[in-house]
Amino acid sequence: MANNAIVGNQQQQQAVNKPTSGKHGNVLPLWGNEKTMNLNPMILTNVLSSPYFKVQLYELKTYHEVVDEIYFKVLHAEPWEKGSRKTAGQTGMCGGVRGVGTGGIVSTAFCLLYKLFTLKLTRKQVMGLITHTDSPYIRALGFMYIRYTQPPSDLVDWYDGFLDDEEELDVKAGGGCVMTVGEMLRSFLTKLEWFSTLFPRIPVPVQKMIDQQLKARPRKQPPKEEKTEEPAAESARQGERKRSRTPSPKRSPDRSRSRSHQRERRGVSFDHELERERDRQRKEREGKDRDRGDKDKDRDRGDRDRDRERERGDHERRRSRSIEKRSRRSSSREHRKEKEKERERDGENERSRRKERDHHHERERDRDKDKDKERERSKDKRSKGENEERKHRDEREEKTRHKEEKKSKRSSRSRSKERRHKAERSSKKRSRSRSHSRHEQPDEKEKEKDRDRGRKKESSQSGEREKERAHKRSRSQERVRNRRSQSPERRGDGSP
């Protein structure tokens, strides 16, 4: 216990003597993305969607509650739980390192790491994490928080006092990868990959500077203490040295030897207590190993029984599947036959329907043809009747015209006869009157002659005019007849 207190004091002195980087004071500035903490998107989405982070860690509000949760729950530093993420057969950008493939169950370590990020830790709180004495996983999460949130140029200043720390921890889920804190920090500085995720990239000039500093820095060897007369005390000191987190610093020549005198004064009782404590721890380890062996045997037996049960279940499942397949095949065959029969029935019904439709269409076509024929006949009859009526009309008109012409001729003849008779009468009267009045009035006779001549001329001119009018009428009537006779012929030619 005293040695643990000494180691804690040394680590606190290192924390106090550590140079500050960035802003001075207790405020710790963040580097990179202030929302994602520079985490892989796949890991961040799984963290935010995990019920552990949303329900249980939501209730933790203080820094000390989160540290206690890390102490009780964190058992490794890997981002995924064991067996929850299958990356076999994935290469290139689909490999596990790139974080592009399928995700799994995110670990409690990374959930708590992001919870620390949400608390916005101060410089003092981060130093309390990396110098904590209760659990190495608390320190591992503190160093990982620095790697994700601090500038690459300040990483060496943060890790400088812990690069030779020999405290061991198993960082792999399920065990099998034990390393010291110093080795883990060297891998943080020199490698980007951390199991199935990536750290933020370090610029090339900063990386070269870090590599040069690590090469120039020799590994510190644990100091060799002087042999005492009692071998039990020496072995106890070696065991306590192994348990210490940081190597003891080199002893200065001016250092007082009060501690060595105190150890000698304690005597054999202290050494005896240390031996008893070692024996008790050894027995506990042996008991744990036995329990582990028994548990492993029980697990092997249980695994064998499970394998047998799985094989039996698989065999039964295969049988049931084969029976189901056979029944499905038979039922599918029957179903196919029924479908084929239904299709045949549907085909026959469709054929009969098509035949009925075709017959109905043929009937309608015949009806349409008969209607067209009747229409043509009716049109022919109408055209014939119209032609006959026109002929009758023309004949009637011709008859009426002949009658009128005859009447006009008769009337013209009768008029000419009457005029002649009148002229003859008037000439006879004139001759009589002339004979009576030759001696009395010779001038009057000449006047009457002139009158008779004028009358004859007028009567001849009127007769000629009437003849010309009758001739013109006859010509116009002939033209009208010819036009009417030609119009039905044209209609007959244009009719269908």
VEXMAR-166558 format. One record per residue (C-alpha): residue in one letter; x, y, z. Coordinates in nm, 3 decimals. Example, Ala and Ser with C-alpha at 12.3 -4.5 7.8 and 13.67 -1.06 7.14 Angstrom:
<sites>
- residu east north up
- a 1.230 -0.450 0.780;
- s 1.367 -0.106 0.714;
</sites>
This chain:
<sites>
- residu east north up
- m 0.000 0.000 0.000;
- a 0.286 0.234 0.079;
- n 0.445 0.168 -0.259;
- n 0.112 0.244 -0.432;
- a 0.097 0.575 -0.250;
- i 0.454 0.652 -0.359;
- v 0.369 0.573 -0.723;
- g 0.060 0.795 -0.703;
- n 0.267 1.082 -0.563;
- q 0.520 1.040 -0.845;
- q 0.244 1.049 -1.108;
- q 0.093 1.360 -0.953;
- q 0.433 1.527 -0.962;
- q 0.463 1.435 -1.332;
- a 0.116 1.582 -1.395;
- v 0.210 1.904 -1.221;
- n 0.542 1.929 -1.404;
- k 0.380 1.856 -1.747;
- p 0.398 2.156 -1.982;
- t 0.063 2.302 -2.081;
- s -0.027 2.324 -2.451;
- g -0.279 2.540 -2.632;
- k -0.466 2.786 -2.416;
- h -0.329 2.841 -2.068;
- g -0.544 2.763 -1.771;
- n -0.790 2.485 -1.693;
- v -0.994 2.513 -2.014;
- l -0.899 2.241 -2.263;
- p -0.966 2.342 -2.626;
- l -1.088 2.078 -2.874;
- w -0.926 2.002 -3.208;
- g -1.116 1.894 -3.520;
- n -1.489 1.832 -3.535;
- e -1.657 1.951 -3.217;
- k -1.966 1.735 -3.272;
- t -1.827 1.395 -3.375;
- m -1.503 1.398 -3.169;
- n -1.330 1.289 -3.495;
- l -1.475 0.939 -3.450;
- n -1.546 0.700 -3.734;
- p -1.904 0.764 -3.863;
- m -1.993 0.395 -3.829;
- i -1.882 0.386 -3.464;
- l -2.049 0.720 -3.388;
- t -2.384 0.611 -3.532;
- n -2.371 0.286 -3.335;
- v -2.283 0.476 -3.017;
- l -2.569 0.724 -3.058;
- s -2.818 0.447 -3.137;
- s -2.709 0.207 -2.860;
- p -2.956 0.170 -2.569;
- y -2.666 0.168 -2.323;
- f -2.565 0.520 -2.427;
- k -2.920 0.654 -2.461;
- v -3.064 0.509 -2.139;
- q -2.797 0.425 -1.882;
- l -2.530 0.681 -1.964;
- y -2.792 0.953 -2.002;
- e -2.850 0.938 -1.628;
- l -2.480 1.007 -1.552;
- k -2.430 1.381 -1.521;
- t -2.093 1.427 -1.349;
- y -1.731 1.342 -1.420;
- h -1.693 1.118 -1.112;
- e -2.002 0.912 -1.200;
- v -1.859 0.842 -1.545;
- v -1.521 0.742 -1.394;
- d -1.694 0.498 -1.158;
- e -1.885 0.354 -1.456;
- i -1.556 0.302 -1.642;
- y -1.409 0.127 -1.337;
- f -1.696 -0.122 -1.315;
- k -1.790 -0.180 -1.681;
- v -1.485 -0.140 -1.909;
- l -1.287 -0.462 -1.968;
- h -1.106 -0.381 -2.294;
- a -1.025 -0.088 -2.523;
- e -1.157 -0.225 -2.854;
- p -1.441 -0.036 -3.035;
- w -1.657 -0.346 -3.094;
- e -1.765 -0.627 -2.866;
- k -1.634 -0.977 -2.928;
- g -1.805 -1.166 -3.211;
- s -2.048 -0.886 -3.293;
- r -1.876 -0.773 -3.612;
- k -1.785 -1.013 -3.893;
- t -1.510 -0.885 -4.121;
- a -1.392 -1.214 -4.267;
- g -1.348 -1.201 -4.642;
- q -1.366 -0.821 -4.655;
- t -1.070 -0.648 -4.816;
- g -0.981 -0.299 -4.929;
- m -1.231 -0.026 -4.849;
- c -1.479 -0.288 -4.724;
- g -1.234 -0.417 -4.464;
- g -1.270 -0.382 -4.092;
- v -1.004 -0.112 -4.059;
- r -1.178 0.138 -4.283;
- g -1.504 0.110 -4.095;
- v -1.709 0.092 -4.416;
- g -1.843 -0.260 -4.372;
- t -2.126 -0.376 -4.154;
- g -2.124 -0.258 -3.795;
- g -2.171 -0.457 -3.478;
- i -2.233 -0.399 -3.108;
- v -2.029 -0.099 -3.004;
- s -1.822 -0.146 -2.688;
- t -1.890 0.018 -2.353;
- a -1.541 0.172 -2.370;
- f -1.623 0.384 -2.674;
- c -1.969 0.471 -2.540;
- l -1.807 0.602 -2.223;
- l -1.536 0.776 -2.429;
- y -1.803 0.972 -2.618;
- k -1.982 1.038 -2.289;
- l -1.660 1.200 -2.161;
- f -1.654 1.410 -2.477;
- t -2.008 1.533 -2.407;
- l -1.896 1.650 -2.061;
- k -1.629 1.881 -2.218;
- l -1.349 1.780 -1.981;
- t -1.109 2.033 -1.838;
- r -0.731 1.996 -1.833;
- k -0.737 1.895 -1.468;
- q -1.000 1.624 -1.530;
- v -0.799 1.479 -1.822;
- m -0.488 1.468 -1.603;
- g -0.694 1.293 -1.336;
- l -0.793 1.028 -1.593;
- i -0.440 0.952 -1.720;
- t -0.294 0.942 -1.364;
- h -0.576 0.741 -1.206;
- t -0.463 0.460 -0.975;
- d -0.772 0.238 -0.959;
- s -0.793 0.088 -1.311;
- p -0.563 0.093 -1.616;
- y -0.871 0.120 -1.842;
- i -0.953 0.460 -1.693;
- r -0.605 0.572 -1.798;
- a -0.646 0.411 -2.142;
- l -0.968 0.604 -2.208;
- g -0.797 0.924 -2.094;
- f -0.510 0.872 -2.338;
- m -0.757 0.783 -2.614;
- y -0.954 1.102 -2.539;
- i -0.630 1.301 -2.587;
- r -0.557 1.117 -2.914;
- y -0.901 1.205 -3.058;
- t -0.947 1.561 -2.931;
- q -0.603 1.723 -2.908;
- p -0.384 1.865 -3.188;
- p -0.126 1.620 -3.330;
- s 0.160 1.855 -3.247;
- d 0.071 1.838 -2.873;
- l 0.047 1.459 -2.846;
- v 0.415 1.408 -2.759;
- d 0.389 1.663 -2.479;
- w 0.089 1.481 -2.337;
- y 0.239 1.129 -2.369;
- d 0.601 1.215 -2.285;
- g 0.591 1.117 -1.919;
- f 0.411 0.787 -1.981;
- l 0.597 0.633 -2.278;
- d 0.791 0.399 -2.044;
- d 0.496 0.314 -1.816;
- e 0.492 -0.062 -1.753;
- e 0.140 -0.104 -1.620;
- e -0.022 -0.385 -1.818;
- l -0.373 -0.406 -1.958;
- d -0.555 -0.635 -2.201;
- v -0.690 -0.414 -2.480;
- k -0.859 -0.685 -2.692;
- a -1.221 -0.787 -2.651;
- g -1.221 -1.137 -2.504;
- g -0.854 -1.118 -2.404;
- g -0.535 -1.222 -2.576;
- c -0.357 -0.889 -2.639;
- v -0.178 -0.777 -2.324;
- m 0.043 -0.468 -2.353;
- t 0.185 -0.199 -2.133;
- v 0.062 0.158 -2.124;
- g 0.386 0.275 -2.284;
- e 0.349 0.032 -2.575;
- m -0.011 0.144 -2.624;
- l 0.094 0.510 -2.635;
- r 0.372 0.435 -2.885;
- s 0.117 0.262 -3.109;
- f -0.112 0.568 -3.073;
- l 0.172 0.790 -3.198;
- t 0.306 0.570 -3.480;
- k -0.003 0.388 -3.617;
- l -0.339 0.510 -3.744;
- e -0.514 0.174 -3.706;
- w -0.660 0.071 -3.374;
- f -0.826 -0.268 -3.419;
- s -1.124 -0.201 -3.652;
- t -1.114 0.179 -3.657;
- l -0.883 0.469 -3.740;
- f -0.743 0.752 -3.534;
- p -0.736 1.107 -3.677;
- r -0.453 1.149 -3.928;
- i -0.132 1.315 -3.820;
- p 0.029 1.552 -4.073;
- v 0.344 1.419 -4.239;
- p 0.590 1.675 -4.092;
- v 0.446 1.625 -3.742;
- q 0.468 1.247 -3.786;
- k 0.833 1.274 -3.890;
- m 0.907 1.485 -3.583;
- i 0.733 1.231 -3.357;
- d 0.928 0.941 -3.512;
- q 1.257 1.124 -3.463;
- q 1.177 1.197 -3.097;
- l 1.082 0.835 -3.033;
- k 1.399 0.706 -3.198;
- a 1.618 0.949 -3.005;
- r 1.445 0.854 -2.679;
- p 1.596 0.536 -2.529;
- r 1.378 0.302 -2.334;
- k 1.422 0.346 -1.959;
- q 1.537 0.036 -1.773;
- p 1.403 -0.025 -1.423;
- p 1.668 0.078 -1.162;
- k 1.863 -0.200 -0.987;
- e 1.845 -0.182 -0.606;
- e 2.117 -0.306 -0.377;
- k 2.090 -0.662 -0.260;
- t 1.997 -0.704 0.101;
- e 2.068 -0.996 0.323;
- e 1.708 -1.115 0.322;
- p 1.593 -1.260 -0.014;
- a 1.227 -1.241 0.086;
- a 1.244 -0.865 0.113;
- e 1.414 -0.841 -0.227;
- s 1.145 -1.052 -0.394;
- a 0.876 -0.844 -0.227;
- r 1.037 -0.526 -0.356;
- q 1.054 -0.672 -0.709;
- g 0.685 -0.766 -0.691;
- e 0.591 -0.418 -0.579;
- r 0.808 -0.270 -0.856;
- k 0.620 -0.475 -1.112;
- r 0.291 -0.352 -0.976;
- s 0.395 0.014 -1.001;
- r 0.258 0.205 -1.302;
- t 0.562 0.420 -1.368;
- p 0.932 0.332 -1.338;
- s 1.100 0.478 -1.039;
- p 1.323 0.774 -1.127;
- k 1.698 0.756 -1.098;
- r 1.826 0.809 -0.752;
- s 2.010 1.136 -0.709;
- p 2.332 1.143 -0.500;
- d 2.190 1.413 -0.275;
- r 1.881 1.206 -0.194;
- s 1.840 1.116 0.172;
- r 1.839 0.752 0.278;
- s 1.563 0.786 0.533;
- r 1.337 0.539 0.346;
- s 1.599 0.263 0.346;
- h 1.653 0.310 0.721;
- q 1.278 0.291 0.776;
- r 1.257 -0.036 0.577;
- e 1.542 -0.185 0.782;
- r 1.370 -0.083 1.105;
- r 1.051 -0.260 1.002;
- g 1.244 -0.585 1.014;
- v 1.122 -0.932 0.954;
- s 0.758 -0.865 1.043;
- f 0.702 -0.650 0.737;
- d 0.876 -0.906 0.513;
- h 0.670 -1.183 0.663;
- e 0.351 -0.993 0.592;
- l 0.459 -0.938 0.234;
- e 0.528 -1.310 0.191;
- r 0.188 -1.397 0.335;
- e 0.025 -1.148 0.101;
- r 0.210 -1.299 -0.195;
- d 0.103 -1.652 -0.095;
- r -0.255 -1.543 -0.058;
- q -0.254 -1.379 -0.403;
- r -0.088 -1.687 -0.552;
- k -0.354 -1.913 -0.401;
- e -0.626 -1.687 -0.531;
- r -0.474 -1.698 -0.880;
- e -0.449 -2.077 -0.867;
- g -0.811 -2.101 -0.751;
- k -0.915 -1.870 -1.029;
- d -0.717 -2.078 -1.279;
- r -0.886 -2.394 -1.152;
- d -1.225 -2.231 -1.172;
- r -1.143 -2.113 -1.520;
- g -1.033 -2.465 -1.617;
- d -1.353 -2.614 -1.478;
- k -1.555 -2.347 -1.650;
- d -1.370 -2.416 -1.973;
- k -1.441 -2.787 -1.939;
- d -1.806 -2.715 -1.867;
- r -1.813 -2.479 -2.161;
- d -1.657 -2.743 -2.387;
- r -1.914 -2.998 -2.272;
- g -2.192 -2.749 -2.318;
- d -2.056 -2.657 -2.660;
- r -2.045 -3.025 -2.758;
- d -2.400 -3.079 -2.638;
- r -2.509 -2.765 -2.819;
- d -2.335 -2.881 -3.136;
- r -2.507 -3.218 -3.110;
- e -2.842 -3.053 -3.049;
- r -2.778 -2.817 -3.337;
- e -2.689 -3.109 -3.565;
- r -3.001 -3.294 -3.458;
- g -3.209 -2.984 -3.505;
- d -3.050 -2.923 -3.844;
- h -3.118 -3.284 -3.945;
- e -3.479 -3.256 -3.834;
- r -3.513 -2.923 -4.007;
- r -3.372 -3.072 -4.326;
- r -3.619 -3.359 -4.305;
- s -3.908 -3.128 -4.240;
- r -3.793 -2.902 -4.521;
- s -3.765 -3.197 -4.760;
- i -4.115 -3.314 -4.661;
- e -4.247 -2.963 -4.702;
- k -4.075 -2.933 -5.038;
- r -4.231 -3.264 -5.152;
- s -4.574 -3.158 -5.035;
- r -4.525 -2.818 -5.195;
- r -4.418 -2.984 -5.520;
- s -4.719 -3.215 -5.520;
- s -4.951 -2.931 -5.431;
- s -4.783 -2.712 -5.689;
- r -4.831 -2.983 -5.954;
- e -5.198 -3.018 -5.868;
- h -5.230 -2.642 -5.863;
- r -5.061 -2.625 -6.203;
- k -5.295 -2.888 -6.343;
- e -5.596 -2.702 -6.210;
- k -5.459 -2.380 -6.354;
- e -5.407 -2.549 -6.692;
- k -5.765 -2.681 -6.685;
- e -5.894 -2.339 -6.594;
- r -5.689 -2.189 -6.874;
- e -5.833 -2.442 -7.120;
- r -6.184 -2.360 -7.001;
- d -6.116 -1.992 -7.027;
- g -5.974 -2.048 -7.376;
- e -6.283 -2.239 -7.487;
- n -6.510 -1.975 -7.341;
- e -6.312 -1.705 -7.516;
- r -6.330 -1.895 -7.844;
- s -6.707 -1.934 -7.817;
- r -6.736 -1.567 -7.730;
- r -6.522 -1.475 -8.028;
- k -6.736 -1.691 -8.256;
- e -7.053 -1.527 -8.126;
- r -6.898 -1.186 -8.169;
- d -6.789 -1.269 -8.525;
- h -7.135 -1.404 -8.608;
- h -7.296 -1.097 -8.460;
- h -7.060 -0.872 -8.657;
- e -7.139 -1.065 -8.978;
- r -7.511 -1.020 -8.914;
- e -7.465 -0.652 -8.857;
- r -7.259 -0.627 -9.174;
- d -7.531 -0.810 -9.373;
- r -7.789 -0.577 -9.227;
- d -7.582 -0.278 -9.319;
- k -7.540 -0.413 -9.672;
- d -7.916 -0.472 -9.706;
- k -7.983 -0.121 -9.579;
- d -7.735 0.019 -9.828;
- k -7.900 -0.174 -10.110;
- e -8.243 -0.054 -10.007;
- r -8.114 0.301 -9.993;
- e -7.965 0.266 -10.341;
- r -8.290 0.122 -10.472;
- s -8.491 0.396 -10.314;
- k -8.249 0.650 -10.460;
- d -8.281 0.488 -10.804;
- k -8.660 0.487 -10.776;
- r -8.660 0.847 -10.668;
- s -8.427 0.945 -10.949;
- k -8.637 0.755 -11.202;
- g -8.959 0.909 -11.072;
- e -8.802 1.252 -11.080;
- n -8.683 1.193 -11.437;
- e -9.028 1.076 -11.544;
- e -9.193 1.370 -11.373;
- r -8.951 1.603 -11.544;
- k -9.027 1.442 -11.880;
- h -9.399 1.476 -11.821;
- r -9.353 1.836 -11.719;
- d -9.142 1.905 -12.025;
- e -9.398 1.741 -12.250;
- r -9.677 1.938 -12.089;
- e -9.481 2.258 -12.124;
- e -9.408 2.178 -12.487;
- k -9.773 2.107 -12.552;
- t -9.872 2.428 -12.382;
- r -9.610 2.616 -12.583;
- h -9.732 2.460 -12.910;
- k -10.086 2.555 -12.821;
- e -9.981 2.906 -12.738;
- e -9.783 2.932 -13.060;
- k -10.076 2.802 -13.256;
- k -10.303 3.046 -13.079;
- s -10.059 3.329 -13.143;
- k -10.032 3.230 -13.511;
- r -10.406 3.204 -13.539;
- s -10.451 3.534 -13.366;
- s -10.184 3.694 -13.589;
- r -10.354 3.544 -13.896;
- s -10.697 3.657 -13.788;
- r -10.561 4.002 -13.717;
- s -10.391 4.018 -14.056;
- k -10.716 3.902 -14.220;
- e -10.917 4.154 -14.033;
- r -10.671 4.422 -14.130;
- r -10.690 4.312 -14.486;
- h -11.065 4.313 -14.476;
- k -11.058 4.650 -14.316;
- a -10.809 4.772 -14.570;
- e -11.017 4.630 -14.852;
- r -11.332 4.785 -14.708;
- s -11.161 5.112 -14.654;
- s -11.017 5.094 -15.006;
- k -11.361 5.019 -15.147;
- k -11.510 5.304 -14.952;
- r -11.231 5.530 -15.059;
- s -11.275 5.424 -15.419;
- r -11.642 5.498 -15.390;
- s -11.578 5.821 -15.217;
- r -11.311 5.904 -15.468;
- s -11.541 5.823 -15.749;
- h -11.800 6.061 -15.602;
- s -11.550 6.326 -15.512;
- r -11.303 6.310 -15.797;
- h -11.422 6.622 -15.936;
- e -11.484 6.790 -15.607;
- q -11.185 6.709 -15.405;
- p -10.880 6.582 -15.590;
- d -10.649 6.669 -15.301;
- e -10.838 6.457 -15.053;
- k -10.799 6.150 -15.267;
- e -10.427 6.185 -15.270;
- k -10.424 6.224 -14.894;
- e -10.627 5.909 -14.848;
- k -10.389 5.718 -15.069;
- d -10.100 5.829 -14.863;
- r -10.283 5.720 -14.550;
- d -10.355 5.380 -14.695;
- r -9.994 5.333 -14.784;
- g -9.883 5.428 -14.436;
- r -10.132 5.185 -14.282;
- k -10.012 4.904 -14.506;
- k -9.657 4.970 -14.409;
- e -9.745 4.973 -14.039;
- s -9.940 4.648 -14.067;
- s -9.652 4.481 -14.254;
- q -9.400 4.602 -13.998;
- s -9.615 4.484 -13.704;
- g -9.652 4.140 -13.866;
- e -9.279 4.110 -13.914;
- r -9.220 4.210 -13.552;
- e -9.463 3.947 -13.427;
- k -9.293 3.682 -13.638;
- e -8.953 3.773 -13.496;
- r -9.088 3.759 -13.142;
- a -9.246 3.417 -13.201;
- h -8.921 3.291 -13.351;
- k -8.720 3.412 -13.051;
- r -8.966 3.249 -12.812;
- s -8.939 2.917 -12.992;
- r -8.557 2.931 -12.976;
- s -8.551 3.010 -12.601;
- q -8.793 2.725 -12.532;
- e -8.573 2.483 -12.728;
- r -8.270 2.590 -12.526;
- v -8.456 2.533 -12.196;
- r -8.563 2.188 -12.312;
- n -8.210 2.093 -12.408;
- r -8.078 2.202 -12.067;
- r -8.344 2.006 -11.880;
- s -8.281 1.697 -12.091;
- q -7.905 1.721 -12.021;
- s -7.938 1.764 -11.636;
- p -8.093 1.416 -11.562;
- e -7.828 1.255 -11.782;
- r -7.554 1.416 -11.572;
- r -7.726 1.307 -11.251;
- g -7.752 0.956 -11.379;
- d -7.380 0.953 -11.459;
- g -7.280 1.086 -11.112;
- s -7.516 0.854 -10.914;
- p -7.358 0.546 -10.748;
</sites>
